[in-house]
Amino acid sequence: MRKDEKAVVARMFGNYIKRAREDKGYSSPEKLGHEIDLNPRTIERIENEGAAPKLHTIFKLQEALDLDLNHIFYEINSTVKKLPPE
């Protein structure tokens, strides 16, 4: 995967997490982090800095936020496919 593709994936995934967190009523990463035993800084890095979460982190977020990972990854993949070739 190209560097620009990785950046798009990270930014989109972070946006999905932030939106889902807010939709579920978690006003801050700290509140969600304490609820699911995850460092709030990890959530902040995913949402704002494009950090790539570990698989167990994705599963914790998916369960707490009731994420449809198939839909999220489909949307991200569709966007990446539309990027101009190198």
N, CA, C and O atoms as a printed pandas DataFrame, in Angstrom:
     atom_number atom_name residue_name chain_id  residue_number  x_coord  y_coord  z_coord
0              1         N          MET        A               1    0.842   -1.168    0.000
1              2        CA          MET        A               1    0.000    0.000    0.000
2              3         C          MET        A               1    0.893    1.238    0.000
3              4         O          MET        A               1    1.870    1.320    0.744
4              5         N          ARG        A               2    0.536    2.189   -0.845
5              6        CA          ARG        A               2    1.304    3.427   -0.947
6              7         C          ARG        A               2    1.094    4.304    0.289
7              8         O          ARG        A               2    0.120    4.156    1.026
8              9         N          LYS        A               3    2.030    5.209    0.484
9             10        CA          LYS        A               3    1.980    6.100    1.641
10            11         C          LYS        A               3    0.704    6.949    1.641
11            12         O          LYS        A               3    0.085    7.127    2.689
12            13         N          ASP        A               4    0.306    7.472    0.478
13            14        CA          ASP        A               4   -0.901    8.295    0.415
14            15         C          ASP        A               4   -2.153    7.459    0.697
15            16         O          ASP        A               4   -3.115    7.962    1.278
16            17         N          GLU        A               5   -2.144    6.205    0.295
17            18        CA          GLU        A               5   -3.272    5.317    0.586
18            19         C          GLU        A               5   -3.367    5.041    2.086
19            20         O          GLU        A               5   -4.457    5.047    2.660
20            21         N          LYS        A               6   -2.225    4.801    2.709
21            22        CA          LYS        A               6   -2.201    4.560    4.153
22            23         C          LYS        A               6   -2.756    5.767    4.910
23            24         O          LYS        A               6   -3.486    5.615    5.889
24            25         N          ALA        A               7   -2.405    6.952    4.449
25            26        CA          ALA        A               7   -2.881    8.174    5.100
26            27         C          ALA        A               7   -4.396    8.296    4.979
27            28         O          ALA        A               7   -5.065    8.684    5.936
28            29         N          VAL        A               8   -4.939    7.968    3.813
29            30        CA          VAL        A               8   -6.389    8.028    3.609
30            31         C          VAL        A               8   -7.087    7.010    4.508
31            32         O          VAL        A               8   -8.085    7.328    5.154
32            33         N          VAL        A               9   -6.565    5.797    4.546
33            34        CA          VAL        A               9   -7.154    4.751    5.388
34            35         C          VAL        A               9   -7.153    5.187    6.853
35            36         O          VAL        A               9   -8.172    5.077    7.535
36            37         N          ALA        A              10   -6.035    5.673    7.328
37            38        CA          ALA        A              10   -5.914    6.073    8.729
38            39         C          ALA        A              10   -6.862    7.226    9.060
39            40         O          ALA        A              10   -7.528    7.209   10.095
40            41         N          ARG        A              11   -6.919    8.222    8.181
41            42        CA          ARG        A              11   -7.778    9.379    8.423
42            43         C          ARG        A              11   -9.256    8.978    8.421
43            44         O          ARG        A              11  -10.022    9.411    9.282
44            45         N          MET        A              12   -9.647    8.154    7.459
45            46        CA          MET        A              12  -11.046    7.734    7.386
46            47         C          MET        A              12  -11.434    6.874    8.571
47            48         O          MET        A              12  -12.512    7.054    9.138
48            49         N          PHE        A              13  -10.568    5.933    8.957
49            50        CA          PHE        A              13  -10.886    5.072   10.087
50            51         C          PHE        A              13  -11.009    5.905   11.359
51            52         O          PHE        A              13  -11.926    5.697   12.153
52            53         N          GLY        A              14  -10.098    6.836   11.551
53            54        CA          GLY        A              14  -10.165    7.714   12.712
54            55         C          GLY        A              14  -11.447    8.526   12.748
55            56         O          GLY        A              14  -12.045    8.710   13.808
56            57         N          ASN        A              15  -11.867    9.013   11.586
57            58        CA          ASN        A              15  -13.120    9.774   11.508
58            59         C          ASN        A              15  -14.323    8.904   11.864
59            60         O          ASN        A              15  -15.230    9.355   12.564
60            61         N          TYR        A              16  -14.336    7.660   11.385
61            62        CA          TYR        A              16  -15.430    6.742   11.726
62            63         C          TYR        A              16  -15.481    6.494   13.237
63            64         O          TYR        A              16  -16.559    6.477   13.831
64            65         N          ILE        A              17  -14.327    6.305   13.845
65            66        CA          ILE        A              17  -14.277    6.042   15.284
66            67         C          ILE        A              17  -14.789    7.248   16.060
67            68         O          ILE        A              17  -15.603    7.106   16.973
68            69         N          LYS        A              18  -14.316    8.420   15.702
69            70        CA          LYS        A              18  -14.728    9.630   16.407
70            71         C          LYS        A              18  -16.238    9.849   16.289
71            72         O          LYS        A              18  -16.912   10.132   17.279
72            73         N          ARG        A              19  -16.753    9.717   15.084
73            74        CA          ARG        A              19  -18.196    9.908   14.863
74            75         C          ARG        A              19  -19.012    8.876   15.651
75            76         O          ARG        A              19  -20.017    9.219   16.273
76            77         N          ALA        A              20  -18.579    7.630   15.622
77            78        CA          ALA        A              20  -19.296    6.572   16.343
78            79         C          ALA        A              20  -19.243    6.813   17.848
79            80         O          ALA        A              20  -20.232    6.614   18.554
80            81         N          ARG        A              21  -18.083    7.242   18.330
81            82        CA          ARG        A              21  -17.946    7.531   19.756
82            83         C          ARG        A              21  -18.920    8.628   20.173
83            84         O          ARG        A              21  -19.620    8.500   21.178
84            85         N          GLU        A              22  -18.958    9.690   19.406
85            86        CA          GLU        A              22  -19.862   10.801   19.722
86            87         C          GLU        A              22  -21.325   10.381   19.588
87            88         O          GLU        A              22  -22.156   10.765   20.411
88            89         N          ASP        A              23  -21.645    9.599   18.564
89            90        CA          ASP        A              23  -23.024    9.127   18.368
90            91         C          ASP        A              23  -23.494    8.253   19.529
91            92         O          ASP        A              23  -24.680    8.238   19.857
92            93         N          LYS        A              24  -22.563    7.526   20.148
93            94        CA          LYS        A              24  -22.903    6.663   21.276
94            95         C          LYS        A              24  -22.920    7.425   22.603
95            96         O          LYS        A              24  -23.164    6.836   23.656
96            97         N          GLY        A              25  -22.664    8.720   22.549
97            98        CA          GLY        A              25  -22.765    9.530   23.751
98            99         C          GLY        A              25  -21.494    9.661   24.560
99           100         O          GLY        A              25  -21.526   10.191   25.671
100          101         N          TYR        A              26  -20.384    9.196   24.037
101          102        CA          TYR        A              26  -19.105    9.361   24.725
102          103         C          TYR        A              26  -18.532   10.709   24.301
103          104         O          TYR        A              26  -18.052   10.860   23.178
104          105         N          SER        A              27  -18.583   11.674   25.191
105          106        CA          SER        A              27  -18.175   13.033   24.844
106          107         C          SER        A              27  -16.665   13.185   24.676
107          108         O          SER        A              27  -16.197   14.159   24.087
108          109         N          SER        A              28  -15.917   12.237   25.187
109          110        CA          SER        A              28  -14.460   12.331   25.077
110          111         C          SER        A              28  -13.849   10.934   24.971
111          112         O          SER        A              28  -14.456    9.948   25.389
112          113         N          PRO        A              29  -12.640   10.860   24.407
113          114        CA          PRO        A              29  -11.932    9.576   24.381
114          115         C          PRO        A              29  -11.709    9.014   25.782
115          116         O          PRO        A              29  -11.663    7.798   25.964
116          117         N          GLU        A              30  -11.570    9.898   26.772
117          118        CA          GLU        A              30  -11.344    9.450   28.147
118          119         C          GLU        A              30  -12.524    8.625   28.657
119          120         O          GLU        A              30  -12.335    7.577   29.275
120          121         N          LYS        A              31  -13.735    9.100   28.398
121          122        CA          LYS        A              31  -14.923    8.381   28.878
122          123         C          LYS        A              31  -15.028    7.004   28.230
123          124         O          LYS        A              31  -15.319    6.015   28.903
124          125         N          LEU        A              32  -14.792    6.944   26.933
125          126        CA          LEU        A              32  -14.828    5.656   26.238
126          127         C          LEU        A              32  -13.694    4.763   26.722
127          128         O          LEU        A              32  -13.902    3.579   26.985
128          129         N          GLY        A              33  -12.511    5.320   26.839
129          130        CA          GLY        A              33  -11.349    4.544   27.271
130          131         C          GLY        A              33  -11.559    3.888   28.621
131          132         O          GLY        A              33  -11.221    2.718   28.806
132          133         N          HIS        A              34  -12.104    4.621   29.549
133          134        CA          HIS        A              34  -12.360    4.061   30.878
134          135         C          HIS        A              34  -13.432    2.977   30.820
135          136         O          HIS        A              34  -13.369    1.992   31.556
136          137         N          GLU        A              35  -14.399    3.159   29.957
137          138        CA          GLU        A              35  -15.495    2.188   29.822
138          139         C          GLU        A              35  -15.003    0.841   29.283
139          140         O          GLU        A              35  -15.476   -0.214   29.706
140          141         N          ILE        A              36  -14.053    0.887   28.350
141          142        CA          ILE        A              36  -13.626   -0.356   27.695
142          143         C          ILE        A              36  -12.200   -0.768   28.057
143          144         O          ILE        A              36  -11.616   -1.631   27.403
144          145         N          ASP        A              37  -11.640   -0.147   29.103
145          146        CA          ASP        A              37  -10.304   -0.475   29.565
146          147         C          ASP        A              37   -9.267   -0.307   28.454
147          148         O          ASP        A              37   -8.496   -1.217   28.147
148          149         N          LEU        A              38   -9.277    0.886   27.865
149          150        CA          LEU        A              38   -8.341    1.224   26.806
150          151         C          LEU        A              38   -7.786    2.603   27.107
151          152         O          LEU        A              38   -8.528    3.499   27.509
152          153         N          ASN        A              39   -6.503    2.777   26.916
153          154        CA          ASN        A              39   -5.875    4.058   27.179
154          155         C          ASN        A              39   -6.535    5.134   26.312
155          156         O          ASN        A              39   -6.567    4.997   25.089
156          157         N          PRO        A              40   -7.059    6.195   26.917
157          158        CA          PRO        A              40   -7.694    7.259   26.141
158          159         C          PRO        A              40   -6.759    7.874   25.101
159          160         O          PRO        A              40   -7.203    8.305   24.037
160          161         N          ARG        A              41   -5.487    7.912   25.408
161          162        CA          ARG        A              41   -4.508    8.456   24.441
162          163         C          ARG        A              41   -4.473    7.605   23.177
163          164         O          ARG        A              41   -4.258    8.130   22.084
164          165         N          THR        A              42   -4.679    6.316   23.312
165          166        CA          THR        A              42   -4.736    5.437   22.137
166          167         C          THR        A              42   -5.901    5.846   21.243
167          168         O          THR        A              42   -5.756    5.930   20.023
168          169         N          ILE        A              43   -7.039    6.095   21.844
169          170        CA          ILE        A              43   -8.222    6.510   21.073
170          171         C          ILE        A              43   -7.964    7.858   20.411
171          172         O          ILE        A              43   -8.300    8.046   19.242
172          173         N          GLU        A              44   -7.374    8.792   21.140
173          174        CA          GLU        A              44   -7.044   10.108   20.581
174          175         C          GLU        A              44   -6.113    9.978   19.381
175          176         O          GLU        A              44   -6.295   10.657   18.370
176          177         N          ARG        A              45   -5.126    9.112   19.496
177          178        CA          ARG        A              45   -4.169    8.926   18.393
178          179         C          ARG        A              45   -4.843    8.334   17.164
179          180         O          ARG        A              45   -4.511    8.700   16.037
180          181         N          ILE        A              46   -5.780    7.428   17.373
181          182        CA          ILE        A              46   -6.516    6.842   16.250
182          183         C          ILE        A              46   -7.379    7.913   15.585
183          184         O          ILE        A              46   -7.391    8.048   14.362
184          185         N          GLU        A              47   -8.098    8.667   16.410
185          186        CA          GLU        A              47   -9.030    9.665   15.885
186          187         C          GLU        A              47   -8.334   10.857   15.235
187          188         O          GLU        A              47   -8.796   11.358   14.210
188          189         N          ASN        A              48   -7.240   11.312   15.813
189          190        CA          ASN        A              48   -6.656   12.584   15.392
190          191         C          ASN        A              48   -5.322   12.507   14.686
191          192         O          ASN        A              48   -4.950   13.433   13.964
192          193         N          GLU        A              49   -4.599   11.426   14.879
193          194        CA          GLU        A              49   -3.236   11.349   14.345
194          195         C          GLU        A              49   -3.055   10.238   13.318
195          196         O          GLU        A              49   -1.959   10.051   12.790
196          197         N          GLY        A              50   -4.122    9.503   13.035
197          198        CA          GLY        A              50   -4.013    8.438   12.048
198          199         C          GLY        A              50   -3.215    7.245   12.514
199          200         O          GLY        A              50   -2.638    6.527   11.697
200          201         N          ALA        A              51   -3.170    7.020   13.824
201          202        CA          ALA        A              51   -2.446    5.861   14.342
202          203         C          ALA        A              51   -3.161    4.579   13.925
203          204         O          ALA        A              51   -4.390    4.519   13.910
204          205         N          ALA        A              52   -2.389    3.571   13.591
205          206        CA          ALA        A              52   -2.952    2.273   13.209
206          207         C          ALA        A              52   -3.199    1.445   14.456
207          208         O          ALA        A              52   -2.251    1.071   15.147
208          209         N          PRO        A              53   -4.456    1.152   14.756
209          210        CA          PRO        A              53   -4.747    0.389   15.979
210          211         C          PRO        A              53   -4.398   -1.082   15.830
211          212         O          PRO        A              53   -4.425   -1.640   14.733
212          213         N          LYS        A              54   -4.072   -1.696   16.956
213          214        CA          LYS        A              54   -3.855   -3.141   16.986
214          215         C          LYS        A              54   -5.210   -3.832   16.853
215          216         O          LYS        A              54   -6.255   -3.233   17.106
216          217         N          LEU        A              55   -5.174   -5.074   16.459
217          218        CA          LEU        A              55   -6.406   -5.816   16.214
218          219         C          LEU        A              55   -7.288   -5.890   17.459
219          220         O          LEU        A              55   -8.502   -5.712   17.359
220          221         N          HIS        A              56   -6.707   -6.147   18.620
221          222        CA          HIS        A              56   -7.531   -6.236   19.823
222          223         C          HIS        A              56   -8.172   -4.887   20.156
223          224         O          HIS        A              56   -9.254   -4.846   20.740
224          225         N          THR        A              57   -7.517   -3.789   19.791
225          226        CA          THR        A              57   -8.095   -2.457   19.985
226          227         C          THR        A              57   -9.285   -2.250   19.058
227          228         O          THR        A              57  -10.306   -1.695   19.465
228          229         N          ILE        A              58   -9.153   -2.694   17.820
229          230        CA          ILE        A              58  -10.269   -2.591   16.871
230          231         C          ILE        A              58  -11.470   -3.370   17.400
231          232         O          ILE        A              58  -12.604   -2.900   17.319
232          233         N          PHE        A              59  -11.220   -4.553   17.937
233          234        CA          PHE        A              59  -12.326   -5.365   18.452
234          235         C          PHE        A              59  -12.998   -4.707   19.658
235          236         O          PHE        A              59  -14.221   -4.750   19.787
236          237         N          LYS        A              60  -12.201   -4.099   20.541
237          238        CA          LYS        A              60  -12.786   -3.397   21.688
238          239         C          LYS        A              60  -13.652   -2.229   21.223
239          240         O          LYS        A              60  -14.757   -2.023   21.724
240          241         N          LEU        A              61  -13.140   -1.476   20.266
241          242        CA          LEU        A              61  -13.897   -0.344   19.740
242          243         C          LEU        A              61  -15.159   -0.816   19.019
243          244         O          LEU        A              61  -16.225   -0.216   19.157
244          245         N          GLN        A              62  -15.026   -1.886   18.257
245          246        CA          GLN        A              62  -16.169   -2.422   17.517
246          247         C          GLN        A              62  -17.286   -2.826   18.462
247          248         O          GLN        A              62  -18.455   -2.530   18.213
248          249         N          GLU        A              63  -16.933   -3.494   19.533
249          250        CA          GLU        A              63  -17.942   -3.961   20.481
250          251         C          GLU        A              63  -18.595   -2.797   21.222
251          252         O          GLU        A              63  -19.818   -2.748   21.351
252          253         N          ALA        A              64  -17.784   -1.866   21.705
253          254        CA          ALA        A              64  -18.310   -0.745   22.488
254          255         C          ALA        A              64  -19.148    0.209   21.649
255          256         O          ALA        A              64  -20.139    0.763   22.125
256          257         N          LEU        A              65  -18.744    0.396   20.400
257          258        CA          LEU        A              65  -19.412    1.384   19.554
258          259         C          LEU        A              65  -20.373    0.755   18.554
259          260         O          LEU        A              65  -20.993    1.454   17.753
260          261         N          ASP        A              66  -20.490   -0.569   18.607
261          262        CA          ASP        A              66  -21.381   -1.295   17.699
262          263         C          ASP        A              66  -21.072   -0.956   16.236
263          264         O          ASP        A              66  -21.961   -0.621   15.454
264          265         N          LEU        A              67  -19.791   -1.053   15.897
265          266        CA          LEU        A              67  -19.338   -0.710   14.553
266          267         C          LEU        A              67  -19.617   -1.833   13.564
267          268         O          LEU        A              67  -19.497   -3.011   13.898
268          269         N          ASP        A              68  -19.981   -1.465   12.369
269          270        CA          ASP        A              68  -20.107   -2.414   11.261
270          271         C          ASP        A              68  -18.788   -2.352   10.485
271          272         O          ASP        A              68  -18.641   -1.570    9.546
272          273         N          LEU        A              69  -17.838   -3.188   10.894
273          274        CA          LEU        A              69  -16.508   -3.133   10.292
274          275         C          LEU        A              69  -16.528   -3.444    8.799
275          276         O          LEU        A              69  -15.745   -2.874    8.040
276          277         N          ASN        A              70  -17.412   -4.340    8.372
277          278        CA          ASN        A              70  -17.512   -4.624    6.937
278          279         C          ASN        A              70  -17.844   -3.363    6.165
279          280         O          ASN        A              70  -17.232   -3.080    5.134
280          281         N          HIS        A              71  -18.805   -2.609    6.656
281          282        CA          HIS        A              71  -19.203   -1.374    5.988
282          283         C          HIS        A              71  -18.060   -0.354    5.999
283          284         O          HIS        A              71  -17.754    0.262    4.978
284          285         N          ILE        A              72  -17.444   -0.189    7.153
285          286        CA          ILE        A              72  -16.351    0.786    7.272
286          287         C          ILE        A              72  -15.225    0.454    6.302
287          288         O          ILE        A              72  -14.759    1.321    5.562
288          289         N          PHE        A              73  -14.786   -0.809    6.307
289          290        CA          PHE        A              73  -13.674   -1.177    5.437
290          291         C          PHE        A              73  -14.057   -1.145    3.955
291          292         O          PHE        A              73  -13.216   -0.864    3.102
292          293         N          TYR        A              74  -15.312   -1.431    3.654
293          294        CA          TYR        A              74  -15.791   -1.317    2.274
294          295         C          TYR        A              74  -15.705    0.143    1.819
295          296         O          TYR        A              74  -15.197    0.426    0.734
296          297         N          GLU        A              75  -16.197    1.057    2.637
297          298        CA          GLU        A              75  -16.167    2.484    2.299
298          299         C          GLU        A              75  -14.733    2.986    2.136
299          300         O          GLU        A              75  -14.425    3.721    1.198
300          301         N          ILE        A              76  -13.871    2.584    3.049
301          302        CA          ILE        A              76  -12.473    2.999    2.964
302          303         C          ILE        A              76  -11.839    2.447    1.695
303          304         O          ILE        A              76  -11.158    3.176    0.974
304          305         N          ASN        A              77  -12.056    1.169    1.417
305          306        CA          ASN        A              77  -11.481    0.552    0.225
306          307         C          ASN        A              77  -11.992    1.217   -1.053
307          308         O          ASN        A              77  -11.228    1.422   -1.996
308          309         N          SER        A              78  -13.273    1.551   -1.084
309          310        CA          SER        A              78  -13.847    2.224   -2.258
310          311         C          SER        A              78  -13.170    3.570   -2.489
311          312         O          SER        A              78  -12.907    3.948   -3.631
312          313         N          THR        A              79  -12.893    4.283   -1.421
313          314        CA          THR        A              79  -12.224    5.581   -1.544
314          315         C          THR        A              79  -10.790    5.421   -2.018
315          316         O          THR        A              79  -10.324    6.172   -2.875
316          317         N          VAL        A              80  -10.093    4.443   -1.460
317          318        CA          VAL        A              80   -8.703    4.217   -1.863
318          319         C          VAL        A              80   -8.614    3.850   -3.337
319          320         O          VAL        A              80   -7.693    4.281   -4.030
320          321         N          LYS        A              81   -9.555    3.063   -3.814
321          322        CA          LYS        A              81   -9.554    2.666   -5.234
322          323         C          LYS        A              81   -9.725    3.850   -6.179
323          324         O          LYS        A              81   -9.331    3.780   -7.344
324          325         N          LYS        A              82  -10.310    4.933   -5.683
325          326        CA          LYS        A              82  -10.546    6.120   -6.506
326          327         C          LYS        A              82   -9.351    7.058   -6.544
327          328         O          LYS        A              82   -9.354    8.029   -7.302
328          329         N          LEU        A              83   -8.326    6.786   -5.739
329          330        CA          LEU        A              83   -7.142    7.628   -5.758
330          331         C          LEU        A              83   -6.435    7.485   -7.087
331          332         O          LEU        A              83   -6.413    6.403   -7.674
332          333         N          PRO        A              84   -5.853    8.580   -7.566
333          334        CA          PRO        A              84   -5.123    8.491   -8.849
334          335         C          PRO        A              84   -3.910    7.574   -8.705
335          336         O          PRO        A              84   -3.305    7.493   -7.635
336          337         N          PRO        A              85   -3.564    6.889   -9.784
337          338        CA          PRO        A              85   -2.376    6.016   -9.726
338          339         C          PRO        A              85   -1.112    6.844   -9.539
339          340         O          PRO        A              85   -1.076    8.045   -9.805
340          341         N          GLU        A              86   -0.094    6.162   -9.078
341          342        CA          GLU        A              86    1.192    6.858   -8.868
342          343         C          GLU        A              86    1.749    7.391  -10.157
343          344         O          GLU        A              86    2.819    8.000  -10.162
